[in-house]
């Protein structure tokens, strides 16, 4: 009888075990040996990441693929922040959703560190409003911070009137705003001593049209040591052809103006690095920029090494422009290689015109593919490392190309930055991300792909 009972019990165990769901097999992360950053946008992910269990799930997900860093956006373009601040308004609601009261960034850091993932915060810098929603600091307390833009049709107006521009950019040299944002940087590093890094985004002018405020004119005249008789025409003037297409025509101060704007951004970056390092000398100080250096002068930014003489390659640069290259200020540098062509052969076949977010006009050339961009950036940075970045939503209609872009950015640069997780989640592109890591692990992948 006893043996019969044992037989029945064993049979039951075997039966129910065979019927129960099998435990999900966890794949071993692909080891690339280079940093890989996943970006968590503040607004797009606001509701999804308002719960600790959701943060747990997606941090574990990116860890299982092989990502080494989570980049948590805590100052979106409205100028609000995603933590309790003494200096800036806290974003507690977005698109009608109220976030439960918990330490969002603190929880991200705690959970990520348990998994062995580093956490860096992303902070939009010279921006303080969302023009699509008329929301943010420039719409509530500080309209005087908003950049004044010189437009082809309306003359000089506030950027808040330009509703096709979604971000209300700030005049970078406004002293009150600089004091404000440096206090915010210092506060974050102080409140979160376990934070691994800070990545500044939009540390730039809005574009070639900014900034033409009275304050900017005054400071530029002080820099020149003379009054500008025809402002802004002595810097540049908009001309419209018979087809209604507008272009700017440089004036006598144009190159000096570009150099001065680059100096302003360089000075701020140096001050920002000093500010955060005084609080935590071990924190990583970094930035994100667009990769399209040939036109990045339009936003007043020289992210090159100060050993690179820009004037030898580009006719818009003065010999002194090189003095304001800020690569040496950085611990980490990420660039947006936001191109759908991955290899130079692909680009040469398509020969596409490319117009990036900050450009006033389109351009073409092998710079505007991932492989070509990385090769040219290496020379401009004079050996300083950089991570190639990807904008995932560019690949909704060509999903395999996302995998190839991941692989090329890994192989041609010093690491990977993916912007951002919401695009992968919404279109379920995890397989393409995983495939990209696997391709990157094969050093001969692109050679075999070409053959």
C-alpha positions as CSV (number, residue, x, y, z in Angstrom):
1,X,0.0,0.0,0.0
2,X,2.8,2.4,0.9
3,X,4.6,1.7,-2.4
4,X,1.4,2.3,-4.3
5,X,1.0,5.7,-2.6
6,X,4.6,6.6,-3.5
7,X,4.0,5.6,-7.1
8,X,0.8,7.7,-7.3
9,X,2.6,10.7,-5.8
10,X,5.5,10.4,-8.2
11,X,3.2,10.0,-11.2
12,X,1.3,13.2,-10.1
13,X,4.5,15.2,-9.7
14,X,5.7,14.2,-13.2
15,X,2.2,14.9,-14.7
16,X,1.8,18.3,-13.2
17,X,5.4,19.3,-13.9
18,X,4.9,18.4,-17.6
19,X,1.8,20.6,-17.7
20,X,3.2,23.6,-15.8
21,X,4.7,26.5,-17.8
22,X,8.4,26.2,-18.4
23,X,10.6,28.9,-16.8
24,X,11.6,31.4,-19.4
25,X,15.2,30.9,-20.5
26,X,17.3,33.9,-19.9
27,X,19.8,34.6,-22.6
28,X,23.4,35.5,-21.6
29,X,24.1,39.1,-22.5
30,X,26.4,39.7,-25.5
31,X,29.7,41.0,-24.3
32,X,31.1,43.8,-26.6
33,X,33.7,45.3,-24.2
34,X,32.5,48.8,-24.9
35,X,30.0,51.0,-23.0
36,X,26.4,50.9,-24.2
37,X,23.9,53.5,-23.0
38,X,20.1,53.3,-23.1
39,X,18.3,56.6,-22.9
40,X,15.0,57.0,-20.9
41,X,13.3,60.2,-22.1
42,X,11.4,62.1,-19.4
43,X,8.1,63.0,-21.2
44,X,7.7,60.1,-23.6
45,X,8.1,57.6,-20.7
46,X,6.4,59.6,-18.0
47,X,3.5,57.3,-17.2
48,X,5.3,54.0,-18.0
49,X,8.1,54.6,-15.6
50,X,6.0,56.0,-12.7
51,X,6.0,52.7,-10.9
52,X,9.0,50.9,-9.4
53,X,8.1,47.5,-10.8
54,X,8.1,49.0,-14.4
55,X,11.6,50.4,-13.7
56,X,12.7,47.0,-12.4
57,X,11.4,45.2,-15.5
58,X,13.0,47.4,-18.1
59,X,16.3,47.7,-16.3
60,X,16.5,43.9,-16.1
61,X,15.6,43.8,-19.8
62,X,18.4,46.1,-20.9
63,X,20.8,44.3,-18.6
64,X,19.9,41.0,-20.2
65,X,20.8,42.4,-23.7
66,X,24.1,43.8,-22.6
67,X,23.6,47.5,-21.8
68,X,26.0,49.0,-19.3
69,X,24.3,52.4,-18.6
70,X,20.9,53.9,-18.1
71,X,20.6,57.5,-19.1
72,X,17.7,59.0,-17.1
73,X,16.3,62.3,-18.5
74,X,15.4,64.4,-15.5
75,X,15.2,67.9,-17.0
76,X,13.0,67.8,-20.2
77,X,12.6,70.8,-22.5
78,X,10.0,72.5,-20.3
79,X,12.6,73.3,-17.7
80,X,10.8,71.3,-15.0
81,X,12.7,68.5,-13.2
82,X,11.9,65.0,-12.1
83,X,13.0,65.3,-8.5
84,X,12.2,67.6,-5.6
85,X,14.2,70.7,-6.2
86,X,14.8,74.0,-4.4
87,X,15.5,75.8,-7.7
88,X,13.2,74.4,-10.4
89,X,9.5,73.4,-10.6
90,X,9.0,69.6,-10.4
91,X,7.1,67.8,-13.1
92,X,4.5,65.8,-11.3
93,X,2.0,65.6,-14.3
94,X,2.3,65.0,-18.0
95,X,-0.4,64.5,-20.6
96,X,-3.1,64.3,-17.8
97,X,-1.3,61.6,-15.8
98,X,-0.3,62.4,-12.2
99,X,2.9,60.6,-11.0
100,X,2.7,58.8,-7.6
101,X,5.0,60.5,-5.1
102,X,8.2,58.5,-4.9
103,X,11.9,59.3,-5.5
104,X,12.1,58.5,-9.2
105,X,15.8,59.1,-9.7
106,X,16.7,57.6,-6.4
107,X,14.9,54.4,-7.2
108,X,16.5,54.2,-10.7
109,X,20.0,54.5,-9.1
110,X,19.3,51.9,-6.4
111,X,17.8,49.3,-8.7
112,X,20.4,49.8,-11.5
113,X,23.3,49.5,-9.1
114,X,21.9,46.3,-7.8
115,X,22.0,45.0,-11.4
116,X,25.5,46.4,-12.0
117,X,24.2,49.1,-14.4
118,X,25.6,52.6,-14.1
119,X,23.1,55.6,-14.0
120,X,23.7,58.9,-15.7
121,X,21.3,61.7,-15.7
122,X,20.4,63.7,-18.9
123,X,19.6,67.3,-18.5
124,X,18.4,69.6,-21.3
125,X,20.3,72.8,-20.7
126,X,19.5,75.9,-22.7
127,X,15.8,75.3,-23.0
128,X,12.9,76.2,-20.8
129,X,9.6,75.7,-22.6
130,X,7.6,73.4,-24.9
131,X,6.2,75.5,-27.7
132,X,3.6,72.9,-28.7
133,X,1.9,73.1,-25.3
134,X,2.9,76.6,-24.2
135,X,4.3,75.0,-21.1
136,X,7.5,75.6,-19.1
137,X,9.6,78.2,-17.3
138,X,9.5,80.8,-20.1
139,X,5.7,80.6,-20.2
140,X,5.3,81.0,-16.5
141,X,8.0,82.9,-14.7
142,X,10.8,83.9,-17.1
143,X,9.8,85.0,-20.6
144,X,12.9,87.2,-20.6
145,X,15.1,84.0,-20.7
146,X,13.7,83.0,-24.1
147,X,15.9,83.4,-27.1
148,X,15.2,86.1,-29.7
149,X,15.4,84.7,-33.2
150,X,16.1,86.5,-36.5
151,X,13.6,85.1,-39.0
152,X,13.5,85.6,-42.7
153,X,9.9,86.8,-42.7
154,X,9.1,88.4,-39.3
155,X,12.4,89.9,-38.3
156,X,13.6,89.5,-34.7
157,X,10.9,87.9,-32.5
158,X,10.7,85.7,-29.4
159,X,11.2,82.0,-30.1
160,X,7.9,81.4,-28.2
161,X,6.1,82.7,-31.3
162,X,7.7,80.0,-33.5
163,X,5.3,77.1,-33.0
164,X,7.0,74.9,-35.5
165,X,10.0,74.8,-33.1
166,X,8.9,72.5,-30.3
167,X,11.6,73.7,-27.8
168,X,11.7,77.2,-26.5
169,X,15.5,77.7,-26.4
170,X,17.1,80.0,-23.9
171,X,19.7,82.8,-24.7
172,X,22.8,80.9,-23.5
173,X,24.5,84.0,-22.2
174,X,21.6,85.2,-20.0
175,X,23.4,85.6,-16.6
176,X,20.2,84.9,-14.5
177,X,19.5,81.7,-16.4
178,X,23.2,80.6,-16.1
179,X,23.0,81.0,-12.4
180,X,19.8,79.1,-12.2
181,X,20.9,76.1,-14.3
182,X,24.3,75.8,-12.5
183,X,22.4,75.7,-9.2
184,X,20.3,72.8,-10.6
185,X,23.4,70.9,-11.7
186,X,25.0,71.4,-8.3
187,X,21.8,70.3,-6.5
188,X,21.4,67.1,-8.5
189,X,25.0,66.0,-7.8
190,X,24.7,66.9,-4.1
191,X,21.3,65.2,-3.6
192,X,22.4,62.0,-5.4
193,X,26.0,61.2,-4.4
194,X,25.8,57.7,-5.9
195,X,25.1,59.1,-9.4
196,X,27.6,57.9,-11.9
197,X,27.5,60.7,-14.4
198,X,25.7,63.8,-15.9
199,X,25.1,64.3,-19.6
200,X,24.1,67.7,-20.8
201,X,21.9,68.0,-23.8
202,X,21.0,71.1,-25.9
203,X,24.0,73.1,-24.6
204,X,23.8,75.3,-27.7
205,X,22.0,78.1,-29.4
206,X,18.7,77.3,-31.1
207,X,20.3,77.6,-34.6
208,X,21.7,80.2,-37.0
209,X,18.7,82.5,-36.2
210,X,19.6,82.8,-32.5
211,X,20.3,84.9,-30.4
212,X,19.6,88.5,-31.5
213,X,18.4,90.1,-28.3
214,X,19.4,93.5,-27.2
215,X,21.5,91.9,-24.4
216,X,23.4,89.8,-27.0
217,X,24.0,92.7,-29.2
218,X,25.5,94.7,-26.3
219,X,27.8,91.8,-25.2
220,X,29.0,91.2,-28.8
221,X,29.8,94.9,-29.2
222,X,31.8,94.8,-26.0
223,X,33.7,91.8,-27.4
224,X,34.3,93.6,-30.7
225,X,35.2,96.8,-28.9
226,X,33.0,98.8,-31.4
227,X,29.4,99.5,-32.2
228,X,27.6,97.6,-34.9
229,X,26.1,100.1,-37.3
230,X,23.8,97.8,-39.2
231,X,22.4,95.1,-36.9
232,X,21.8,92.4,-37.7
233,X,22.8,92.8,-41.4
234,X,26.5,93.3,-40.5
235,X,26.3,89.8,-39.1
236,X,24.1,88.3,-41.8
237,X,21.0,89.2,-43.8
238,X,18.2,87.0,-45.0
239,X,17.6,87.0,-48.8
240,X,14.7,85.4,-50.6
241,X,14.9,84.2,-54.2
242,X,12.2,84.2,-56.8
243,X,11.1,80.7,-55.7
244,X,10.5,81.9,-52.2
245,X,13.6,80.1,-50.7
246,X,15.4,82.1,-48.0
247,X,19.1,81.9,-47.3
248,X,21.4,84.0,-45.1
249,X,24.1,86.2,-46.6
250,X,27.1,86.7,-44.3
251,X,28.0,90.3,-43.3
252,X,31.4,91.6,-42.2
253,X,31.2,90.3,-38.7
254,X,29.8,86.9,-39.6
255,X,32.9,84.8,-38.8
256,X,33.8,86.8,-35.7
257,X,30.2,86.2,-34.6
258,X,30.5,82.4,-35.0
259,X,33.8,82.4,-33.1
260,X,32.2,84.5,-30.3
261,X,29.2,82.2,-30.0
262,X,31.5,79.1,-29.8
263,X,33.5,80.9,-27.1
264,X,30.3,81.5,-25.1
265,X,29.4,77.8,-25.2
266,X,33.0,76.8,-24.4
267,X,33.1,79.1,-21.3
268,X,29.8,77.7,-20.1
269,X,30.9,74.0,-20.5
270,X,34.1,74.7,-18.6
271,X,32.1,76.4,-15.8
272,X,29.5,73.6,-15.7
273,X,32.3,70.9,-15.4
274,X,34.0,72.8,-12.6
275,X,30.6,73.2,-10.8
276,X,29.8,69.5,-10.7
277,X,33.3,68.4,-10.1
278,X,33.6,70.6,-7.0
279,X,30.7,68.6,-5.5
280,X,31.8,65.2,-6.7
281,X,35.3,65.0,-8.3
282,X,34.6,61.4,-9.4
283,X,31.4,62.0,-11.3
284,X,31.5,61.7,-15.1
285,X,30.8,64.9,-16.9
286,X,29.6,64.5,-20.5
287,X,27.4,65.9,-23.2
288,X,25.3,64.9,-26.2
289,X,25.6,66.7,-29.5
290,X,24.6,66.2,-33.1
291,X,27.3,64.4,-35.2
292,X,27.0,66.8,-38.2
293,X,30.0,68.9,-37.4
294,X,30.2,70.7,-40.9
295,X,27.0,72.6,-40.0
296,X,27.2,72.5,-36.2
297,X,28.7,76.0,-36.2
298,X,25.1,77.2,-36.7
299,X,24.3,76.4,-33.1
300,X,27.5,78.0,-31.7
301,X,29.1,74.7,-30.7
302,X,32.7,73.5,-31.3
303,X,32.9,70.0,-29.9
304,X,36.2,69.3,-31.5
305,X,39.6,68.9,-29.8
306,X,41.4,72.2,-29.3
307,X,44.2,70.6,-31.2
308,X,42.2,70.5,-34.4
309,X,42.5,73.6,-36.6
310,X,38.9,74.0,-38.0
311,X,39.8,76.8,-40.3
312,X,41.9,74.5,-42.5
313,X,38.9,72.4,-43.4
314,X,35.9,74.8,-43.2
315,X,35.7,78.3,-44.6
316,X,33.3,79.5,-41.9
317,X,35.9,79.2,-39.2
318,X,38.5,81.8,-38.1
319,X,41.9,80.6,-37.0
320,X,40.9,81.4,-33.5
321,X,37.8,79.2,-33.6
322,X,39.9,76.2,-32.6
323,X,40.6,77.8,-29.2
324,X,37.0,77.0,-28.2
325,X,37.0,73.3,-28.9
326,X,35.7,71.7,-25.7
327,X,36.6,68.0,-26.1
328,X,39.2,68.3,-23.5
329,X,36.6,69.4,-20.9
330,X,34.7,66.2,-21.2
331,X,34.8,62.7,-19.6
332,X,32.2,61.3,-21.9
333,X,31.0,62.4,-25.4
334,X,28.0,61.0,-27.2
335,X,27.1,62.1,-30.8
336,X,23.9,61.5,-32.6
337,X,24.7,59.5,-35.8
338,X,21.2,59.9,-36.9
339,X,21.5,58.5,-40.4
340,X,19.6,55.7,-42.1
341,X,22.5,54.9,-44.3
342,X,25.0,52.8,-42.3
343,X,28.0,52.3,-44.6
344,X,29.7,54.7,-47.0
345,X,28.9,52.3,-49.9
346,X,25.2,52.7,-49.0
347,X,25.4,56.4,-48.9
348,X,27.3,56.6,-52.2
349,X,24.6,54.5,-53.8
350,X,21.7,56.7,-52.5
351,X,23.6,60.1,-52.5
352,X,20.8,61.5,-50.3
353,X,20.4,65.1,-49.3
354,X,20.3,65.2,-45.5
355,X,18.9,68.0,-43.3
356,X,19.4,67.5,-39.6
357,X,17.3,69.0,-36.8
358,X,19.5,72.1,-36.3
359,X,20.4,72.7,-39.9
360,X,19.3,75.7,-41.9
361,X,19.9,73.8,-45.2
362,X,20.4,70.3,-46.5
363,X,23.8,68.8,-47.4
364,X,25.2,65.7,-48.9
365,X,28.5,63.7,-48.5
366,X,29.9,60.6,-46.9
367,X,29.8,62.4,-43.5
368,X,26.0,61.7,-43.5
369,X,26.2,58.0,-42.8
370,X,27.2,56.1,-39.7
371,X,30.5,54.8,-41.0
372,X,31.6,58.0,-42.6
373,X,30.6,60.1,-39.6
374,X,32.6,58.0,-37.2
375,X,35.7,58.1,-39.4
376,X,35.6,61.9,-39.7
377,X,34.9,62.4,-36.0
378,X,38.0,60.5,-35.0
379,X,40.2,63.1,-36.7
380,X,38.3,66.1,-35.3
381,X,38.5,64.7,-31.7
382,X,42.2,64.0,-32.0
383,X,41.9,60.6,-30.4
384,X,39.4,61.5,-27.7
385,X,36.8,58.7,-27.3
386,X,33.2,59.1,-28.3
387,X,30.0,57.0,-28.4
388,X,27.9,56.8,-31.6
389,X,24.2,57.5,-31.1
390,X,21.1,56.1,-32.7
391,X,17.6,57.6,-33.1
392,X,15.4,54.4,-33.1
393,X,12.3,55.9,-34.7
394,X,14.2,56.4,-37.9
395,X,14.1,52.7,-38.4
396,X,10.4,51.9,-38.0
397,X,10.0,51.2,-41.7
398,X,13.4,49.4,-42.0
399,X,13.8,47.4,-38.9
400,X,16.9,45.3,-39.9
401,X,18.8,48.6,-40.5
402,X,18.5,49.4,-36.8
403,X,20.5,46.2,-36.1
404,X,23.2,47.2,-38.6
405,X,23.4,50.8,-37.2
406,X,23.9,49.4,-33.7
407,X,26.7,47.1,-35.0
408,X,28.4,49.9,-36.9
409,X,28.3,52.4,-34.1
410,X,29.8,49.8,-31.8
411,X,32.5,48.9,-34.2
412,X,33.4,52.3,-35.6
413,X,33.2,54.3,-32.3
414,X,34.1,53.7,-28.7
415,X,30.6,52.8,-27.5
416,X,26.8,53.0,-28.2
417,X,24.0,55.4,-27.2
418,X,20.4,54.4,-28.0
419,X,17.7,57.1,-28.0
420,X,15.3,56.1,-26.7
421,X,13.6,53.1,-25.0
422,X,10.1,54.3,-25.8
423,X,10.6,53.7,-29.5
424,X,11.8,50.1,-28.9
425,X,8.9,49.4,-26.5
426,X,6.1,50.9,-28.7
427,X,7.2,49.1,-31.9
428,X,8.6,46.0,-30.1
429,X,12.0,46.3,-31.6
430,X,13.9,44.3,-28.9
431,X,14.8,41.6,-31.4
432,X,16.5,44.1,-33.7
433,X,18.4,45.6,-30.7
434,X,19.6,42.1,-29.6
435,X,20.6,41.3,-33.2
436,X,22.6,44.5,-33.4
437,X,24.6,43.4,-30.3
438,X,25.2,40.0,-31.8
439,X,26.4,41.5,-35.1
440,X,28.7,43.9,-33.3
441,X,30.4,41.0,-31.6
442,X,31.5,39.7,-35.0
443,X,34.5,41.8,-36.1
444,X,34.1,40.6,-39.7
445,X,30.3,41.2,-39.9
446,X,30.4,44.2,-42.3
447,X,33.1,42.5,-44.4
448,X,31.0,39.5,-44.8
449,X,27.9,41.6,-45.3
450,X,29.6,43.5,-48.2
451,X,30.7,40.3,-49.8
